[in-house]
């Protein structure tokens, strides 16, 4: 299926929430909040996540594709 993003987030929702609460910069917090909302099951669709975070869907995809050592989470992409 073209355009389907399958994301495997290794950390659990509790770990992501604690990382999110430790962030001091708003953008860093959003970069942790995105996988947290997906992992916790609050949001299931990338477009809805983009609306909640007020970011473009392609921005979220870029966040997930780039490893951010400062954020402290890891994810794999399944193609």
Secondary structure, DSSP 8 states (H G I E B T S, - for coil): -TT--EEEE-S-HHHHHHHHHH--SHHHHHHHHHHHHHHTTS---HHHHHHHHTS-HHHHHHHHHS--TTT---EEEE-
